[in-house]
């Protein structure tokens, strides 16, 4: 996984730079995300790995699946990936591209899991507090898990804030057991 990310990074940076220069971050993000989802499919992965199909034809198949909203520069980018036999990196390239975009636009997606349904007012207050703490525009997705007993778990990227009763009980049990 780390090796794939290392291989994908220069391509993602180049794509982000091109999209930024063309002021088309949303368009590139959409196409790369769809192409990444397509190439993450196991059947498509096998097709990409097969030596019997020309690399350019593989790229054309992906472009056909993506749709009509592909600019010439995105098409060229995918053809470069094909020439370098890197189409299988598209899921990682898309993930890195979207990370670069979120950093540039100062946005973050946050998942909140709570023991009870959060009201719209509670979600807004939580989003405002997290927005202030993280210094970013927050997009909040809330879900419910009754096994938490009470409190919330906040996840974004590799950051997790466990303020649930279940989490506190687990920490207490660990402390007493050691």
Secondary structure, DSSP 8 states (H G I E B T S, - for coil): -HHHHHHHHHHHHHHHHHHHHTT-HHHHHHHHHHHHHHHHSHHHHHHHH-TTS-HHHHHHHHHHHH-S---HHHHHHHHHHHHTT-GGGHHHHHHHHHHHHHHHHTEEEEEEEESS---HHHHHHHHHHHHHHHTSEEEEEEEE-GGG-SEEEEEETTEEEEEEHHHHHHHHHHHHH-
